[in-house]
Amino acid sequence: MSKNDETRLLLKIATLYYQEGLKQAQIAKQLRLSQSQVSRSITRCLKEGIVKINVVQPPNVFMSLESTIQKTFSVPNVIVVDVEDRASDAQIKRAIGSSSAHYLDTSLRDGDLIGISSWSETIRSMIDYLTPAKSKTKGVIQLLGGVGHNGSIQATILTQNMADILTCPAYMLPAQSIEQSVAEKNKLLKTSGVSEVVNMFNEVNMAIVGIGMLEPSNLLRNSGNYYDEDTLKMLADRGAVGDISLHYYNQSGQAVLNDTENPVIGMSLEQLNACEHVVALAGGLDKVEAIKGALRGGYIDVLITDRITAEAMVKSTNSVGI
């Protein structure tokens, strides 16, 4: 077979496969070839440049931006959702919530035990868009205490609503997110109702968390269960830039409180690091440094954020370094 004949056959196979949509078995039958010959020829067409595949990126999908953040912060997956240039905080949360619900729909697996950091308006938005899962989820567990003196019912509502949609058990954490003291926290951790749920944290294989700033969200502030001004000042003095489940960290992602001074009952940063799959939902320009700190700390496997925030993260990182 001459070189021209060989090239002609490769081109014929490529045309039938890519342009006419025939399956490999159909091509083999039509050209009296083995299916393995067809398969090798298709691979060769790509290798030799006879076929060149271009991925056409729609204007509202940001693969390059996602890739830049993934490489810069060594995070496995970043999803950037489109928002208008002057999008409101509510619009950003809805956009991230919708995309997060789609991510769960495609990524949940049978037997997953899902933990949610339930003091998050963005997670609440995600649950608004959530649909019944195709998989059989093991359960949804509340990763942060929620029974405060203002009722703090939001935390249990979010957990129960998600479990209802996924038709699986809900595991509530019957404690405040922040206790009056570390001694009180340790006392509660020994009670059966709290310890049973806290002991399940190490079994969680998908944690869905929000990322907070030093300044509390409206949802958390209205709960009546938050740090006082003196503690907030102390956290700021120690360089806190953000929190996950009220565990605060600095720009490098290192915790700013040690175990002997942290009164929070909730999944720890160490447990997040050990969790198989952590999905963080966060957007808005005021959270840029908090998100970057969480990424540097290695707490996140999937970041779902908005375009404006992602662009600001890349710009600020390029100007001062990682």
N, C-alpha and C positions, 0 to 999 in steps of 0.2 A: 504494500500500500504506500503510495507516494504521500509526501507531506501535505499536499493540497487535498488529497482524498481524505486523509486523516482529519484535517481541519474542517472539511466539508461535513463529515459525519458528526463531529463535535458540535458544529453550528446547527445541524439538523436536530440533534437531540436537545440542544439548548432552546431552540425555537419551539419545539413541541412541548417542552416542559414549562418554560417560563411565559411564553406568549400565547400558546394555545391551551395551556392548562391541563395537558394530559398527565396521567399518573405514570410512574416509572414502569409498572407492569404493562400498561397500554402501549408505551413507546417500545418496550422490548418486543411485544407481539407484532407491532406494525413494522418494525425494522429487522425482525428476526435476529434479535440479540438476546443475551441473557440479562436478567434484571440487574445482576451484579455489574455487568459491563456498562449498563445505563447509569447506574449509581456512580461508578468510578468516573465516567465521562462527565457527569454533571459537576462532580468535585473538581475535575481537571479544568473544566470551563471557567470556574471561579478562580482557580489557582493561576491560570495562564492569561486571565484578563479578557477572555472571550465574552464572559458575562460579568458585568459590574453592577452591584446592587447598591442603590442609594436609598437611604432612609429619609423620607420627606417629613420634616418637622412642621406641624401646624403652628400658627403664630401664638397660640395660647398654651403651648407645651414648652417646657424649659429644660431640656435634657442637658444642655451645656452648663447651665447654672447649677443643676442638681449634681452633675459630675464634679464640678469645681469644689463644691462644699464637701462632697464625699471624699475627694482626694486630700483636701486641705485638713480636714479633721479626722480622717481615717474612720468614717462612719459608713457602714455597709450600704445604707439606702436612704436617699433623701427624695421627698416628693414635694414639689413646689407647685402650688395652685395659683391660678390667675385671679387677680383682683384689679379693680380700677385704681388709677393713680391716687385718687383721693378717697379711697374706700374707708368707710367708718369702721370702728372697732367691731360692731355687730356684724357687718358684712364680712369682715375678715374671719370672724369666728364661724359664721355660717359656711363660708367657702372651705375652710379647713375641716369643719365638721362633716360636710358632705363627702369630701375626698377621703376622710378617715373611715367613714362608714363603708365606702366602696372598698377600701383597703382591707377592712375586716372581712367583708363579704367574700373576697378572693383569697384570703390567707388563713382563715380559721380552719383548724383541723380537728378531727375526732379526738376527744379526750383532752382538749386544751382546758386548762384552768386559768381563767382570765382574772387578773387583778386590776382594779381601777382606783386611781387616786381621785376620790369623788368630790373634791372641792375645786372643780374646774368648769368654768362656763363653756369652754371649748369642747370638753367631753360631753357636757349636757347637750350642746348643739349636735355632736356626733350621734348621740342616742336618738335625737329627733329624726335623723335620717336613716337610722339602722333598720334593717329588714330581717325577718327570720332567717337563721343560718341554715345552710345545707348540711353542715356537719353537726355531730352530736357533742356539744360542748359539755365539759365536766361540771362547770360552775362559774359563777362570777363572785369574786371576793372583794370586799371593801378594804383598801390598803391604808386608809387613814381614818382615825377616829372621827366621830361626827356628832356625838350627843353633847351639845353645849347648852348654856343657860337660856338661850333664845329659841330652844327647840332643836336647832341644827338638823332639821329633818331632811334637808336637801341631800345630804350624803347618802342616807338610807334610801331615799326616793330614787336617786340616780342608779344605785346598785340594783335595787329591785326592778326598776324599769328595764334595765339592760338584760337582767336575767329572764324577765317575762318575755321579752322579744326573742331571746335565744332559746326559750323554753328549757331552762336549766335551773338548778338550785342557786339561791343567793345566800352568801355567807356574810352577815353583818358584824361589824366590830363595835361592841357595846361599850364604848369609852369615848371621852373627849379626845380631840386631836392633840390638844396641849393640856397637860395636867398642871396643877398648882406647883408641883415640885417634882424632882427626880425621885424622891422617896415615895411620893404618892403614885407616880407612874410605875415604879417597881412593885409596889403593893398590888396595883391593879393587874399587872402582868401575871401575877400568881393566881388570880381568880380564874375559875374554870371557863366562864363565858368569854373572857378576853384571851386567855392563853390558848384555847382551842383554835381560835381564828388566827392569832399571831403565829402559832406553830405551822399553819398552812402556808404562810408566806413563802417558805422555802420550796413549796410544791408548785407555786405559780410559774408557768412557763411562758405566759404572755402578760406583760404589765403595760397598761395604757395609762400614761401620766400626762399631766399638764406641767408647764414650767412657769413658776411664779417669779415675781420681782420682790425686792425688799418691801416695797409698798404693796399692801394686800389688795386683792381684787375686791370688787363690790360684794360678790357672793360670799367670800370669806369674811370680810369685815362685818357684813350683816349677820353673820352667824353668831357673833358675840364671843367667839372662841379663837382669840388671836393674841399675839404678843403685845405687851404694853409698850409705851413709847421709850421707856428706859432700855428695855431689851432690844428694841429695834435700833436704838442708837449704838448699843454695844455690838450688835451684828454688823452695822455699818462701819464702825471703827475697826473691826476685824477684816474688813474687805469683802463682806458678803455682796454678791451681785445677783443671786437668784436662789430658788429652792425647787426641789421636787419633793412633794408630800411633806412640806414644811421642814425639810432637812436642808439647811443653808450651806452654800459652798461659795468659794471665791472665784476669781477669774481663771485660775488654773484647774478649777473643779474640785478642789480639796475642801472637805468639811470644815466649817469654822467653829463648830461646837463639838466637844468630845462626849463620850457616853455619860460621864459623870455630871454633865451640866445640860444635857438635852432632855427636856420633859415631853417630847413628842412620842405619841403612840402611833406607829405607822411603819410601813416597810422602809428599812434603812437604806442608805446609799450603798452600803456594802452588799446588801441583798439584791439591790438593783443591778449592781455589777455582776453578780452571779446568776441573775435571771437569764434564761435562754434568749428571750426576745422582748425588748423594751421599745415601745412605740410612744414617742413624745409628740404631743399636739401643742403647737405654740406659734403665735404670730403677733405682729405689731412692732413698730420701731422701738417702743420702750422696752422690748424684751430681747433686743439684739445681744447685749452683753450677757444676759442670763442664759440664753440659748448657747452662745459660744462657750461659756463656762461649763455647761452641762456636757457639751460635746468633748471638750478637753478632758473632762473627768472620766470619759469613757462609759457614761451611764446609758447611752442611747444606741439602739440598733437601727431604728427607723425614725427620721425626723419628718414631720408633715407641717409645712409652713407656707406662708404666702410669698408671692413674687417680690413685693416691696421689701419685706424683711430679709429675704434671701439676698437680694441685691445689696442691701445695706451691710449684711454680714460680710459679703465678699469684699465690698469697698473698704470697710473699716479694717478688715484683716490685711488687705493688700497695702494699706497705708502705714500700718504699725507692725505688721508681721503677725504670725499666728498667736 
